[in-house]
Amino acid sequence: MIKKAQTIYNFNPHSDISPWQVIDDDVMGGKSSGNFDSNKKGHGVFHGKVSLKNNGGFSLLRYQFKKIKTVSYTKIVIYLKGDGKLYQFRIKAKATDYYSYISLFKTTNKWETIEIPLSEMYPAFRGRKLDMANYSNDGIEQIAFLIGNKKAEGFTLIIDSITLK
C-alpha cells in the first residue's frame, strides 16, 4: 500500500522559518555568508555569497525535526526556483550522525520539481563519499541544502515545498 505524500515542509506566508538554520564555512575560518528569509509569497529564500577566502567555500541551510518515517516512500520531491547553479540536497537519518546522505541537483532559472530517489542518496562527510551503502534507513530527522561549487559566487534558491512520496 502506497501512502499519500508526507509533507516535510511547506512554505507559506504564515510559516515559522525560525527552526531553519544557516551554517557557513566560517565554522572553519571561511568568509561565505548565507542568509535565509521569506519573500512576500511566503517562500523560503536561501541566498548569499560563497567565498573561497581562508579555505572556505560553502553555505548550508538545515532544518531539524522529529523523526519522519520513510519506509513507505521512495523519493523526496522539492518544488523550487533556483539560479542555474548546482546544489546538494542532504538528509540525515539521525540528527546526531556525523555524515549526511547527499544528492546533487542543478537548477534552472524557473520553478521546477526536483525528484530525488532516496535509494540513490549516497553517504558523505566533509565533501568525501564514504564507503557505506546508500540511504536505506527507516526515517529522517534533518534535511539541508548546500552550495559549495569550488568557486566564489552569489546564490539564490527559492523553496516552496519539500515532500516525501
N, C-alpha and C positions, 0 to 999 in steps of 0.2 A: 504494500500500500504506500503510495506516494503522499507525503504530507503537503499541505499548501505551503506557500512560501513563508519563511520566518524572517521578519524584519530585524536587522541588526541595528540600523539607524536610518531614520527618515527625517531629513531636514525640512523645516517649515518655519514660518515667521514666529512661531511660539517655542521653537527648540531651545533647550538649555544647552549651550555648547561648552559650558564651563568644565565638564569632565574631559574634554579633548585637551591634549597637552602637546605642545611643540617642544622638540628636543633638537637642538642644533649641535654642530660639531664643536661648539665652544666647550663642551664637556671634556674635550681633549685638546683644547688650545686653538681651535679653528675660529674663523670670523664670519661664518654664514649666519644669516638672520631670517628665520621663518616666522610667519605670523598666521593666526587663524582667527577669523571672524565670520560674520554672516552678512549677506547682502540684503537688499530691500525685499527680495522674494523669499528670504529665509534660507537660501542655500549656504552650505559651509564653504568658505573660501580660504584655501591654504595658499599662501603667497609669500614671496620674499626674494632673497638673493643668496645664491650659493657662492661661496668664496673658497679659493684654493690656498689662501694665505695660512701660514702656520700649520701646514699639512691637513687643512680642513677639506671640506668638500661634500657635506650633506646637510639636509634638513629633513626632519621626520615629524609626522603628526600621528599621535596614537590615541586610542580610545580603549579603555579597560572596563570590563563589565562582569557581572555574574555569569558563570558558565552557561553557554548556549549549546545544547546537544546538536551534533551534526550527523548522527547516524542515518537519518532519513533524507539527507541532502547530498547532492553530488557536486554542486558548484556555488560559487559566490557571484552574484550579479550586481554590478555597480553602474549606476546611471550618473554620468558626469560630463563636464566640459573641460577639456584641457587646453594646452597651449602648443601642441605639436611636439612636446618633449616626452622622453622616456621616464617612467616612474616604476617603482616597486610597490606592490601590494603585499603586506605581510600579515601573518596571523601567528598567534601563539596558542598552543593547546592549554598551557598553564601560564598565567602571567609571570610566574617566577622562573620559567625556563630561560636559560641563557641564550638560546637560539630561537630563530623565527623560521617559519615556512614562507617561502617567497615565490612570487610570480611577477614577471616583468610585463608591462604593457605600455604601448606607445599611444599617445593621444593625438587627436586631430584638433582643429580649432572649432569643432561643432559639438553639440550634445550627442552623446553616444552611449551605448550599452556595452560594458566590458564584462565578458563572461569568463570566469576563471575556474576550471575544474579543480576541485580540492585535491584529487589524487595526483595532479601534476605539480603541486606546490612542493618545492624542494627545501630541505633544511640548510640554513646558512648562519654563520656568525661572523660579524665584522667583515663582511664582504667575501667571505670564503665559504664555498659549498662544503658541507660536511659529508662524511662517508656514513650516511644513515639513510633509511628508507624515506620516501616521500610521505606527505601527510596521510595518515590512516587512523587518526585518533577519533574519539567519540565526542569531542567538544572543543570549543574555543573560548578564551577569556580575554583576548586582546586582538585588535586589528590596528594596522598602521599603514600610512602612505609615506614613501621615502623618495626623495630626489637626490641623486648623487651620481652624476654622469661624467665625473672627472673633468669638469670644465666650470669656469666661473660663468654664471648665468642667472638671470631673473626667472621667476616661475610663477604661474598661477594655475591652480587646479580648483574648479568649482564642483562641489559634490552635492548631489541631490538625494541619493539613497544607496544603501548597501543592504543586500538581501541574500539569504540562503535559499536555494531552490533545489 
